[in-house]
Every structure is written in structure tokens, then in C-alpha cells.
């Protein structure tokens, strides 16, 4: 396909956009009492499903000359019976894509949802009216990214990598990949579909509408979180957000976090939340700048680890201290898992590329548990770990699946209780296997919570980012030398 705007418009016009299974099942549950299906009910479903939302806007805006501003407005113009018919006819996302692509589209949906929720909350802080207009525009701002998965999944995956790269050249790289950058393509399609003005103008840098400024500022904030794998914010960004939402700078990070926490609490189960966002339930964010306190915490960590909180461990990992080696960083992560979250066993096994085996490198565990210091796991002899290490992934062995996996673990790592849950993963840095983490609650009766799993994944994400930064920094020092 030629990468011209006219061809992109035609391709997007021809694409049928799936909806979430949960959206369709909600409506089917309501069909027994048709009087319960109202504009408000349909709009609420669409606000949790960007695929359904863009379908409604595309249909309503193309067939009406009037300016449409909200999802409720679009539904009322189409008519409830036609919207219901559309919703029941559209294919289901979960049946359209394989598991890998599905998870990527759901991540895009998550970003759309968080953009909309935060933009609406910021608008309320500014005491602006017409919050649903802002929500509708923000929810559909990134429609090009998720629809591209249905058109050309290879390009969509490459585009995601560009989006997540923590550099400032993403627009140039987008143009190389697609022929135009995403904003140019989105603006052309939005104009062709006659989408609401706030969506059409969202992609132009030459706007003077404070509502659009807010949406773009939220999008920048979320890109900062996702691309830098960090929930700490640059000072310059915090200053602009503070000015926009009209609160003091020192209160702004806390306000951002409380809004994201509310977004998590208000989201449906089918909208995933990035582990870093989930961490806000436990770990408040601050302006991103290293200070003397971080160095004090590092000294405290070495001398008296019992006084260090989970938040302290995260800040130490993030501290960008060039003196810390990869093993030092892993040791901090192990302490965060053992003492910050409370696992009984926290183990990191390093992968030996020559011998093709895992060996215990760093571990902390309760005294009464089996000694694992000399443990080595051969990839040739252990089917579980040989499969686990083939790609980056996390496995939970719990009471429901213990019968499948327990016997594949080395004897000293097997569950010590029938109710136990074990988390193990393959830990990659720069697309290369480094080793594997293992955590559990040993012989305690404590059960794993979803937040414990989220925190485990978030620590691994923070650790990976810190190691990658350390490697790149050392390369840069060598070049200068």
C-alpha cells in the first residue's frame, strides 16, 4: 500500500472496527427489558470501549451535518434502535485478534481511557463546563494507533515501539514508517469522517483552545510514564501541568496521582492498567530530580535495611547512580521484594550463557526455608525453565495449576503449602536474557494479592530501566574517554 494520506483515508474507511465482548454482553443482558436501554446507558458502555465509541462517532458524524460534540449527542442523533443494531452486528475484539495483538490493543484502549479520564478531571479543576465534550475528544484522540492493528499489525507494532522510545524524534520515525506522522494521518481521517471539532483540531499544533491544550498535555504525561517506565515526572512538565490546572507546583504530583488512582478504581476489569500506574496505590510520585535524600537512603539501605520502606527501594533503583552495578541494582530489587512487599523467599538466578543454566546470584529468605545457595538449573534438564526463558514472560504457579508445574521445579523451590502461589519470570534487558526471579511466601499462610503481582512486575520494569540506563551511560562515558 502506498503511504499517502488519500490511501490511508481509504484504508481506514474500509476497516471494520471490532468492539469489546463485554460491551456486547452488557447490551444482551439489558435486552430483556428494552426500556432500560437508554442514551445514557449506551454512552456509558461507549466510554469504556474506544472501538465502540469511534464506531458511533464515525456513523453519526458522516450522516449528519450538525456539529456533534459528545457520545450522548451522537447516539441520540442516530437513534437507540440503530445503535443497538450496530453494537450487536459488530465483530468482537477478543475473537478477531490473537492473544499477543489483543493485549497490545487493550493497552492502547487503556491509554485512551486514562487520557479521557484525566483530561475530564483537569477540566473540572479549571471549573470548565462541557466536560463530556473533552472526555469524548480525549477518548478518541489515539484512534489511529489502535485501528492500525486491524489494518497492518506489523506497522502497528513498529509504531508502538516508536511511541515507547524515550527520545524526541518519534514524529520523524513515524513519517519514515507511515509516510506521514500519526497526527497528520489522524487529522486527515478525522476531517474525512467529520469527527467533532475538538478531535479534528487535536492534531494541529496551531490551536488556541485550552481544552485541546489539556488533552495534549495529558497525552504527553502518559507518554512520559509509558516511554520512560517511570511514575516520576520531569520538573518542566509538572510546572506546565500546575499552571494549566491552577494549583501550586508542590501539590501537582500528588494531584496527578490521586486522579490516576481514581481512574483505576473507576475502570472496568477489561481495561488493563499499566503496572507503573498500579504502583501509585503504594508508591507516591514526585518531581523527577535526584537529591541528597536519595544518597542518605542508599547509606541507610547498606546499614539498616529494616528501616527502609518499599518507596525508598523504588527511589534507590531510580536514582540514576552511575556507581551502582547491575548486581547492586538486582540486590536492591531483591530487598524490595523481600522487605518492601514481604515475600518469604526472593531469589534472582543469573543465566550462564556458556553452560546454559541458571545459578543463584542474589537471594533473601526466611531462615527455616531450604538452603538454595548452591542451586543450579540446567536448561537441558528442566523443561519448565527452558520454555520460560525463551521469551520475556511471568508465570504464576497457584493452587489451581500446581499439579501442572510443581513437579517441574527443583525440589527446593516447590510449593511448601497446597495454598501457596509462586511467581517466577524470565528477566530480559535489551532483548537479552539475564536471568530469572523467583518469589513466594514460603510456609506462611499469607495469600498472594493482585497488587503483590502488580508490584512484582513493576519492580522488574523499574529494574530493567535502571540497568539499561546504566549500560547506556557507561557506553557514553567510554565514547567520551
WOCOR-V726646 format. One line per field, one symbol per residue. ss: DSSP state (a for helix, b for strand, c for the rest). phi: phi as a letter, one per 30 degrees, with the letter a starting at -180 (. if undefined). psi: psi as a letter, one per 30 degrees, with the letter a starting at -180 (. if undefined). A space follows every 10 residues. Layout:
ss=???
phi=???
psi=???
This chain:
ss=ccccaaaaaa aaaaccccbc aaaaaaaaaa cccaaaccaa aaaaaaacca aaaaaaaaaa aaaccccccc aaaaaaaaca aaaaaaaaac cbaaaaccaa aaaaaaaaaa aaaaaaaaaa aaaaaccccc aaaaaaaaac ccaaaaaaaa acaaaaaaaa aaaaccccca aaaaaaaacc caaaaaaaaa aaacccaaaa aaacccccca aaaaaaaaaa aaaaaaaacc ccbcaaaaaa aaaaacccaa aaaaaaaaaa aaaaaacccc ccccaaaaaa acccccbccc caaaaaaaaa aaacaaacca aaaaaaaacc cccccaaaaa aaaaaaaaaa acccbbbbbb bbccccbbbb bbbbbccccc cccccbbbcc ccaaaaaacc cccbbbbccc caaaaaaacc aaaccccccc cbbbbcbbbc cbbbbbbbbb ccccccccca aaaaaaaaaa aaaaaaaaaa aaaaaaaaaa c
phi=.dccdddded dddddccdbd eddddddddd ddbddddced dddddddcbe ddeddddddd ddcbdddccb ddddddddje eddddddddd dcedcccddd dedddddded ddddeddddd ddddddicch ddddeddddc dcdddddedd cadddddddd ddddddcccd dddddddcjb dedddddddd dddhdeeddd ddccdccbcd ddeddddded dddedddcha cccddddddd deddcibeed cdeddedddd dddddcdddd cdceeddddd dcbdcbddad bdeddddddd edcbddccde eddddddddh dddddedddd ddddddddcd cjddbbbccd dcddchbcbd cbabadddde dcecdbbddd ccdddddddd bdabbccbed beddceddde edcdecbdcd bccbbcccbh ibdclbcbba chcdddcdce dedddedddd dddedddddd dddddddddd d
psi=kkileeeeee eeefkkjllk eeeeeeeeef feifffjlee eeeeeefgje eeefeeeeee efgkflkkel eeeeeeeeke eeeeeeefek lkeffellee eeeeeeeeee eeeeeeeeee eeeeefhlah efeeeeeeeg eheeeeffff ejeeeeeeee eeefkhlgge eeeeeeeffl leeeeeeeee eefhlkeeee ffgkfhlgjf eeeeeeeeee eeeeeeeghk gkkkeeeeee eeeefhlkef feeeeeeeee eeeeffllff jlkkeeeeff fejkllkjkk aeeeeeeeee eeeiffgkle eeeeeeeffh jffkleeeee eeeeeeeefe egkekjkkkk kjfefhlkkk ekkklkeflk kgegkkjkff fjeeeeeeff ljlkkkjlff gefefefflk efglkflfgl kkkllkjkkh gkkeaklkka gbglfkkkle eeeeeeeeee eeeeeeeeee eeeeeeeeee .
